[in-house]
C-alpha cells in the first residue's frame, strides 16, 4: 500500500531533531503536519542539480554515527527526509501496520542517500522510533513496555524519571523539545476524548490499558509539560504474595482475609503511591462469587474477577463546563442498583457522607481508600470530608456514623527503602462521649537501618482480641481467627 510517496530529495540533516507531529491533536501550531494535511513539515532541500548531471554526493562526509547507536542527529536526518517523501496524513489514516511495511524500505533508501553508517538492526530500531512517534507515545514507548516500571514521571522534555521496585531513577530518555512532548501529551489526551492546551492545561485520565495519566502544560507548567503515568498492573497481586514480599506478615494477611470474608467495612489509608489500591485489589479477591459488587472510581484501576461486578467511572466536565458526573452522584446512584457491596476507589470529598450511609444501610463489606498518614488521621479526614459537604451536621452525629459504619483501618506506607508495608491494622471499637475509640491489632516495629540500606523491623501482633471475633463466629470462622491470634 502506497502513501503518496514523493520523488526523493536530498535533505541536509537538521541541527536538531524537529518535534513530532501529533495526529489529530488539539490546539495550535504544535499539532503539526498530521493535523493539517496541506501543510508539510518544513525541510531544507538541497539545490537541484543541472539537467543531465548527477546529484553530487562525494562532497559531503557521512554523519559521524557510531555503530550500534542511533543518535539524535541520525534520527533527525532520517525523519526530515521521510517527512519530505511521504504524505503524513495519509500514512496516519492507513494505520501503523501498513505504514511499517512502507517505512522500513524507505528508511533503508534514506540511510543510503544520507550516507549514514547504520546497521540493519539500527535501521530497524530507527524505523520503530519513527513509528512510535507517529502512532505511539514516542520516546516513552519502551518505558511503557517495561514490566518492571510502575511509574513514569516526565518533568519537561529533558528529564524523565521511572520507579522500579519502589526506587526512583533518572533515565536517559529525552524528547527533542517541549513541542514534541506537548504533542505526545495532546495525543494521550485525545485518545481518551480530552484536550490539553492553554485553555485547558490540566488533564487527569485513564489510558486504554488502564494506566492513569496526569498532564500539566503551559501556562501552569513552567519548565515544560509535565506528565505522570501510573502504569496499570496487569496481574493482580494477592495477600499471600504481599506477605511473601514482606509487605505485611502472614498473620496480618490471614486476619485481613477473614475481615473481607465476614464482610467488615474496611478503610485503607496511606500516602500517594503507598500501595492502597494494590491492597484493596487483594482484599476484593475474597468477595463471594454470588455477591453483586458496584465499584466507583475516578479512573478505573480495580481488577475484580467476580462474575457480578458493575464498574462505574466518573466523567469530567466538558469544555463548556457541563456534563460532569462526580463520585457522590455515582455513590447515590449505586445505592439504587441493589448492590451487596460498594467499593469506592478513593474517598476524597463530600461523597464520604454517602459512603458512610451505604455502610450503615445493609451494604456490609464495603471498602474504600483515603489519603492519610496514620489510621487516626484517616478517621479525622473522614470527619472533615463529611462535614465539608454537610456543614450543618453535628460533629457528634458524624462520629456516631463513623463508629457504626467502619470496622477496620489498614494503614499502608511507602518507606524510605522503597518497600511498601502495612504499618498498622486498627479496629474501631466504639465511642466515649464524642471521641471515637480504636484499638491497634497489628503494627510494624521499625528498628532503623543505615542510610542507603533496607529498613530493619518486624510486624507485631499487639495481643488485643478483636471485637469482630463475635461476627467471625456467625460465619463459622471464629476458630480460625482464634488460632491466628495465638500464633507467634
C-alpha positions as CSV (number, residue, x, y, z in Angstrom):
1,X,0.0,0.0,0.0
2,X,1.4,3.4,-1.0
3,X,1.0,6.6,0.9
4,X,1.7,9.1,-2.0
5,X,5.5,9.0,-1.8
6,X,7.1,11.9,-3.5
7,X,10.2,11.9,-5.6
8,X,13.3,11.6,-3.3
9,X,15.0,14.8,-2.5
10,X,18.4,15.2,-0.8
11,X,17.8,16.6,2.6
12,X,20.6,18.1,4.7
13,X,20.5,16.8,8.3
14,X,19.0,19.4,10.6
15,X,21.0,20.8,13.5
16,X,18.4,19.4,16.0
17,X,15.7,16.8,15.5
18,X,12.3,18.5,14.9
19,X,9.2,18.0,17.1
20,X,6.9,15.0,16.4
21,X,3.6,15.9,14.9
22,X,0.6,14.6,16.7
23,X,-2.1,13.1,14.5
24,X,-5.5,14.7,15.1
25,X,-4.3,16.7,18.1
26,X,-5.9,19.8,19.5
27,X,-4.7,23.3,19.8
28,X,-2.4,25.5,17.8
29,X,0.8,25.0,15.7
30,X,2.2,22.3,17.9
31,X,-0.2,19.8,16.3
32,X,2.0,19.8,13.2
33,X,1.6,18.3,9.8
34,X,-0.6,15.4,10.6
35,X,-3.3,17.8,11.8
36,X,-3.0,19.9,8.6
37,X,-2.6,17.7,5.6
38,X,-2.0,20.6,3.3
39,X,1.0,21.9,5.2
40,X,4.0,19.7,5.0
41,X,6.8,19.5,7.6
42,X,9.4,22.2,6.9
43,X,12.6,20.7,5.4
44,X,15.7,22.1,3.9
45,X,16.2,20.7,0.4
46,X,19.5,20.9,-1.4
47,X,19.6,22.9,-4.7
48,X,18.5,20.9,-7.7
49,X,21.3,19.6,-9.9
50,X,21.6,20.9,-13.5
51,X,19.7,18.8,-16.1
52,X,21.5,15.7,-17.2
53,X,24.0,15.8,-14.4
54,X,24.1,13.5,-11.4
55,X,23.5,14.9,-7.9
56,X,26.8,15.3,-6.1
57,X,27.5,13.0,-3.2
58,X,31.2,12.9,-2.7
59,X,31.3,16.5,-1.5
60,X,29.6,15.5,1.7
61,X,31.2,13.4,4.5
62,X,28.9,10.9,6.2
63,X,27.5,11.8,9.6
64,X,29.7,10.7,12.5
65,X,27.4,7.9,13.7
66,X,28.8,5.2,15.9
67,X,28.0,1.6,15.0
68,X,25.2,0.2,17.2
69,X,23.8,3.6,18.2
70,X,21.1,5.7,16.6
71,X,21.9,9.3,17.6
72,X,19.5,12.2,17.6
73,X,21.4,13.6,14.6
74,X,20.8,10.5,12.6
75,X,17.2,10.3,13.7
76,X,16.6,13.9,12.8
77,X,18.1,13.5,9.3
78,X,16.1,10.4,8.5
79,X,12.9,11.8,9.9
80,X,13.3,15.1,7.9
81,X,13.9,13.1,4.7
82,X,10.9,10.9,5.5
83,X,8.6,13.8,6.0
84,X,9.6,15.2,2.6
85,X,8.9,11.9,0.8
86,X,5.5,10.8,2.3
87,X,2.1,12.2,2.9
88,X,1.9,12.0,6.7
89,X,-1.8,12.4,6.9
90,X,-2.4,9.6,4.5
91,X,0.1,7.5,6.4
92,X,-1.6,8.0,9.8
93,X,-5.0,7.2,8.3
94,X,-3.6,4.0,6.8
95,X,-2.6,2.6,10.2
96,X,0.6,1.5,11.8
97,X,0.9,-1.9,10.2
98,X,0.6,-0.6,6.7
99,X,3.0,2.3,7.4
100,X,5.5,-0.1,8.8
101,X,5.6,-2.1,5.6
102,X,6.1,1.2,3.7
103,X,8.6,2.7,6.2
104,X,11.2,0.0,6.6
105,X,12.4,0.0,2.9
106,X,12.1,3.8,2.9
107,X,14.4,4.1,5.8
108,X,17.0,2.0,4.0
109,X,16.8,4.2,1.0
110,X,17.3,7.3,3.1
111,X,20.2,5.8,5.0
112,X,22.0,5.1,1.7
113,X,21.2,8.6,0.3
114,X,22.3,10.3,3.6
115,X,25.5,8.1,3.7
116,X,24.7,7.1,7.3
117,X,26.7,4.2,8.8
118,X,23.8,2.3,10.3
119,X,23.5,-1.5,10.6
120,X,20.3,-3.3,9.7
121,X,19.4,-3.6,13.4
122,X,20.0,0.1,13.9
123,X,17.8,0.8,10.9
124,X,15.0,-1.3,12.3
125,X,15.3,0.5,15.7
126,X,15.2,3.8,13.9
127,X,12.0,2.7,12.0
128,X,10.4,1.6,15.2
129,X,11.2,5.0,16.8
130,X,9.6,6.8,13.8
131,X,6.5,4.6,14.1
132,X,6.3,5.2,17.9
133,X,6.5,9.0,17.2
134,X,3.8,8.8,14.6
135,X,1.4,6.3,16.2
136,X,2.5,5.8,19.8
137,X,4.0,7.8,22.6
138,X,7.4,8.4,21.2
139,X,10.5,8.1,23.4
140,X,8.5,6.7,26.4
141,X,7.1,3.6,24.4
142,X,10.0,1.4,25.7
143,X,9.2,2.6,29.3
144,X,5.6,1.7,28.9
145,X,6.5,-1.8,27.6
146,X,8.9,-2.4,30.5
147,X,7.0,-4.6,33.1
148,X,9.5,-3.7,35.9
149,X,8.4,0.0,35.7
150,X,5.4,1.1,37.8
151,X,5.5,4.9,37.3
152,X,6.8,7.3,34.7
153,X,7.3,10.9,35.6
154,X,8.2,13.4,32.9
155,X,9.4,16.8,34.1
156,X,9.8,18.7,30.8
157,X,11.5,17.4,27.7
158,X,14.9,16.6,29.2
159,X,14.0,14.8,32.4
160,X,12.2,11.5,32.7
161,X,12.1,9.5,35.9
162,X,10.8,6.0,36.4
163,X,10.0,3.9,39.5
164,X,11.2,0.4,39.8
165,X,10.7,-1.7,42.9
166,X,9.9,1.4,44.9
167,X,13.1,3.3,43.8
168,X,13.1,6.5,41.6
169,X,15.7,6.6,38.8
170,X,16.5,9.2,36.3
171,X,16.5,7.7,32.8
172,X,18.4,8.8,29.7
173,X,15.2,9.2,27.8
174,X,14.6,12.7,26.4
175,X,12.4,14.5,24.0
176,X,13.6,16.7,21.1
177,X,12.0,19.7,22.7
178,X,8.9,20.7,24.6
179,X,6.9,20.9,21.4
180,X,7.4,17.1,20.8
181,X,6.5,16.4,24.4
182,X,3.4,18.6,24.2
183,X,2.3,16.9,21.0
184,X,2.5,13.5,22.7
185,X,0.6,14.8,25.7
186,X,-2.1,16.0,23.3
187,X,-2.1,12.7,21.7
188,X,-2.6,11.0,25.1
189,X,-5.5,13.4,25.9
190,X,-7.1,13.0,22.5
191,X,-7.1,9.2,22.9
192,X,-9.4,9.5,25.8
193,X,-11.6,12.2,24.3
194,X,-9.9,15.0,26.2
195,X,-7.9,18.1,25.2
196,X,-4.9,19.8,26.7
197,X,-3.8,23.3,25.7
198,X,-3.5,26.7,27.3
199,X,-7.3,26.9,27.7
200,X,-7.4,23.5,29.4
201,X,-3.9,22.9,30.8
202,X,-4.9,20.1,33.3
203,X,-5.9,16.5,32.4
204,X,-6.4,13.5,34.6
205,X,-7.5,10.4,32.7
206,X,-7.2,6.7,32.2
207,X,-5.4,5.1,29.2
208,X,-6.8,2.2,27.2
209,X,-4.7,-0.2,29.1
210,X,-5.9,1.1,32.4
211,X,-2.9,3.2,33.3
212,X,-3.6,6.5,35.0
213,X,-2.2,9.7,33.4
214,X,-2.0,13.3,34.7
215,X,-0.9,16.1,32.3
216,X,0.0,19.7,33.2
217,X,1.0,22.0,30.4
218,X,1.6,25.7,29.9
219,X,0.9,28.2,31.4
220,X,0.8,26.1,34.6
221,X,3.9,24.0,33.9
222,X,6.7,26.5,34.0
223,X,9.6,24.2,32.9
224,X,7.8,22.3,30.2
225,X,4.9,20.0,30.0
226,X,4.7,17.6,33.0
227,X,3.3,14.1,32.5
228,X,2.8,11.5,35.3
229,X,1.8,7.9,34.3
230,X,0.8,5.3,36.9
231,X,1.1,2.1,34.9
232,X,-1.7,-0.5,35.2
233,X,-0.7,-3.7,36.8
234,X,-1.8,-6.5,34.5
235,X,-1.6,-9.2,37.2
236,X,-3.4,-8.6,40.5
237,X,-1.2,-9.4,43.5
238,X,-2.7,-11.5,46.3
239,X,-2.4,-11.1,50.0
240,X,-0.3,-14.2,50.1
241,X,2.2,-12.7,47.6
242,X,2.3,-9.5,49.6
243,X,3.2,-11.5,52.7
244,X,5.9,-13.3,50.9
245,X,7.3,-10.0,49.7
246,X,7.4,-8.6,53.2
247,X,4.6,-6.0,52.7
248,X,2.8,-7.5,55.8
249,X,3.0,-10.6,57.9
250,X,1.2,-13.9,57.1
251,X,-0.7,-13.4,60.3
252,X,-1.9,-10.0,59.2
253,X,-2.8,-11.3,55.7
254,X,-5.0,-14.0,57.2
255,X,-6.8,-11.6,59.5
256,X,-7.5,-9.2,56.6
257,X,-8.7,-12.2,54.6
258,X,-11.2,-13.1,57.4
259,X,-12.2,-9.4,57.6
260,X,-13.2,-9.5,53.9
261,X,-14.9,-12.9,54.1
262,X,-17.1,-11.8,57.1
263,X,-17.9,-8.5,55.3
264,X,-16.3,-6.0,57.6
265,X,-16.3,-2.4,56.3
266,X,-12.7,-1.5,55.7
267,X,-10.8,1.7,55.0
268,X,-7.3,1.5,53.5
269,X,-5.3,4.6,54.4
270,X,-1.9,5.8,53.1
271,X,0.0,8.4,51.1
272,X,0.3,8.7,47.4
273,X,1.9,5.7,45.8
274,X,1.9,3.7,49.1
275,X,0.0,0.7,47.7
276,X,-3.6,1.5,48.8
277,X,-5.2,0.3,45.5
278,X,-3.0,-2.8,45.4
279,X,-4.2,-3.8,48.9
280,X,-7.8,-3.0,48.0
281,X,-7.5,-5.3,45.0
282,X,-6.1,-8.1,47.1
283,X,-8.9,-7.8,49.7
284,X,-11.5,-7.8,47.0
285,X,-10.3,-11.3,46.0
286,X,-12.2,-12.8,49.0
287,X,-15.6,-11.4,48.0
288,X,-18.0,-14.2,47.3
289,X,-18.9,-15.1,43.7
290,X,-22.6,-14.7,44.4
291,X,-22.4,-11.1,45.6
292,X,-23.3,-8.1,43.4
293,X,-20.5,-5.5,43.7
294,X,-20.5,-2.0,42.4
295,X,-17.2,-0.2,42.0
296,X,-16.8,3.6,41.7
297,X,-13.6,5.3,40.6
298,X,-12.3,8.4,39.1
299,X,-10.0,6.3,36.8
300,X,-10.8,2.6,36.8
301,X,-7.9,0.6,38.4
302,X,-9.6,-2.1,40.4
303,X,-9.4,-5.7,39.0
304,X,-12.3,-7.7,40.5
305,X,-12.6,-11.1,39.0
306,X,-16.0,-11.9,40.4
307,X,-18.8,-12.6,37.8
308,X,-21.3,-10.0,39.2
309,X,-19.4,-6.7,39.1
310,X,-20.6,-3.3,37.8
311,X,-17.8,-0.8,37.2
312,X,-18.6,2.9,37.3
313,X,-16.3,5.8,36.4
314,X,-16.7,9.5,36.9
315,X,-16.9,11.8,34.0
316,X,-15.2,15.2,33.9
317,X,-17.0,18.4,32.7
318,X,-16.7,19.1,29.0
319,X,-15.1,22.3,27.5
320,X,-18.4,24.1,28.1
321,X,-18.3,23.3,31.8
322,X,-21.1,20.8,31.6
323,X,-21.8,17.1,31.7
324,X,-19.6,16.2,34.7
325,X,-20.6,13.2,36.9
326,X,-18.7,13.1,40.2
327,X,-18.3,10.3,42.7
328,X,-21.0,11.5,45.0
329,X,-23.6,11.2,42.2
330,X,-22.4,7.7,41.4
331,X,-22.5,6.6,45.1
332,X,-26.0,7.8,45.4
333,X,-27.0,6.0,42.2
334,X,-25.2,2.9,43.3
335,X,-27.5,2.6,46.3
336,X,-30.4,2.2,43.8
337,X,-28.7,-0.7,42.0
338,X,-29.2,-3.3,44.7
339,X,-25.5,-3.8,45.5
340,X,-24.3,-6.2,48.1
341,X,-21.1,-4.3,48.4
342,X,-19.9,-0.9,47.2
343,X,-16.2,-0.3,46.6
344,X,-15.1,3.3,46.2
345,X,-11.6,3.6,44.7
346,X,-10.8,6.6,46.8
347,X,-12.9,8.8,49.1
348,X,-11.7,12.4,48.8
349,X,-14.7,14.7,49.3
350,X,-18.3,15.1,50.2
351,X,-19.1,11.6,48.9
352,X,-17.8,10.4,52.3
353,X,-21.2,11.0,53.8
354,X,-22.9,8.8,51.3
355,X,-20.2,6.1,51.7
356,X,-21.0,6.0,55.4
357,X,-24.7,5.9,54.7
358,X,-24.1,2.9,52.4
359,X,-22.1,1.1,55.0
360,X,-24.8,1.7,57.6
361,X,-27.7,0.6,55.4
362,X,-27.0,-3.1,54.7
363,X,-24.1,-2.9,52.4
364,X,-21.6,-4.6,54.7
365,X,-18.2,-5.5,53.3
366,X,-17.9,-2.2,51.5
367,X,-14.3,-0.8,51.1
368,X,-12.6,2.4,50.2
369,X,-9.2,4.1,50.4
370,X,-8.3,7.5,51.8
371,X,-5.2,9.7,51.9
372,X,-3.8,10.0,55.4
373,X,-0.6,9.4,57.3
374,X,-2.0,7.3,60.2
375,X,-5.1,5.3,60.9
376,X,-6.2,8.0,63.4
377,X,-5.6,10.7,60.8
378,X,-7.8,8.8,58.4
379,X,-10.8,9.0,60.7
380,X,-10.2,12.7,61.2
381,X,-10.0,13.2,57.4
382,X,-13.2,11.2,57.1
383,X,-14.9,13.5,59.6
384,X,-13.8,16.6,57.7
385,X,-14.9,15.3,54.3
386,X,-18.4,14.5,55.7
387,X,-18.7,18.0,57.2
388,X,-17.4,19.7,54.0
389,X,-20.4,18.6,52.2
390,X,-22.8,18.8,55.1
391,X,-21.7,21.7,57.3
392,X,-24.9,21.7,59.4
393,X,-24.3,18.1,60.7
394,X,-23.3,18.0,64.4
395,X,-19.8,16.5,65.0
396,X,-21.3,14.1,67.5
397,X,-23.6,12.7,64.8
398,X,-20.8,12.4,62.2
399,X,-18.6,10.4,64.7
400,X,-21.5,8.2,65.6
401,X,-21.9,7.4,61.9
402,X,-18.2,6.5,61.6
403,X,-18.3,4.2,64.7
404,X,-21.3,2.3,63.4
405,X,-20.1,2.1,59.8
406,X,-16.3,1.5,59.8
407,X,-14.8,-1.7,61.3
408,X,-11.1,-1.7,60.3
409,X,-8.5,0.8,59.1
410,X,-5.4,-0.7,57.4
411,X,-2.5,1.8,57.2
412,X,0.0,1.4,54.3
413,X,3.2,3.3,53.8
414,X,6.0,3.5,51.2
415,X,9.0,3.6,53.5
416,X,12.4,5.2,52.7
417,X,13.8,1.9,51.5
418,X,11.2,1.8,48.8
419,X,9.3,-1.1,50.3
420,X,5.5,-0.7,50.8
421,X,4.4,-2.0,54.2
422,X,1.1,-2.3,56.1
423,X,2.3,-0.4,59.2
424,X,-0.8,-0.9,61.3
425,X,-4.2,-2.5,61.4
426,X,-6.6,-0.7,63.7
427,X,-10.1,-1.7,64.8
428,X,-12.8,0.9,65.6
429,X,-14.0,-0.3,69.0
430,X,-16.7,2.3,69.9
431,X,-17.0,5.8,71.3
432,X,-16.5,7.5,74.6
433,X,-18.6,10.6,74.6
434,X,-17.7,12.3,71.3
435,X,-14.4,10.6,70.9
436,X,-14.0,7.6,68.5
437,X,-12.1,4.9,70.3
438,X,-9.8,2.5,68.5
439,X,-7.5,-0.5,69.3
440,X,-4.4,-1.4,67.4
441,X,-4.3,-5.1,66.4
442,X,-1.0,-5.1,64.4
443,X,1.9,-2.7,63.9
444,X,5.2,-2.6,62.1
445,X,8.1,-2.1,64.6
446,X,10.7,0.0,62.8
447,X,14.2,-0.9,64.1
448,X,16.0,1.6,61.9
449,X,18.8,1.0,59.4
450,X,21.7,2.9,58.0
451,X,21.1,5.4,55.2
452,X,21.1,3.6,51.8
453,X,20.3,0.3,53.4
454,X,17.0,-1.5,53.9
455,X,14.9,-0.9,57.0
456,X,15.2,-3.4,59.8
457,X,12.0,-4.2,61.6
458,X,9.2,-6.7,62.2
459,X,5.4,-7.0,62.2
460,X,4.0,-7.5,65.7
461,X,0.6,-8.6,67.0
462,X,-0.4,-6.4,69.9
463,X,-2.2,-9.3,71.7
464,X,-5.6,-7.5,71.7
465,X,-8.5,-9.7,70.9
466,X,-10.6,-8.1,68.1
467,X,-14.1,-7.1,68.8
468,X,-15.2,-8.6,65.4
469,X,-14.4,-12.1,66.8
470,X,-18.2,-12.4,67.6
471,X,-19.0,-11.6,64.0
472,X,-16.5,-14.2,62.8
473,X,-18.4,-16.8,64.8
474,X,-21.5,-16.1,62.8
475,X,-19.6,-17.1,59.7
476,X,-18.0,-20.2,61.3
477,X,-14.6,-18.6,61.3
478,X,-14.1,-18.0,65.0
479,X,-11.8,-21.0,65.5
480,X,-9.6,-19.9,62.5
481,X,-9.4,-16.4,63.9
482,X,-8.6,-17.6,67.4
483,X,-5.7,-19.7,66.1
484,X,-4.3,-16.7,64.3
485,X,-4.5,-14.7,67.5
486,X,-2.5,-17.3,69.3
487,X,0.2,-17.6,66.6
488,X,3.6,-16.1,67.1
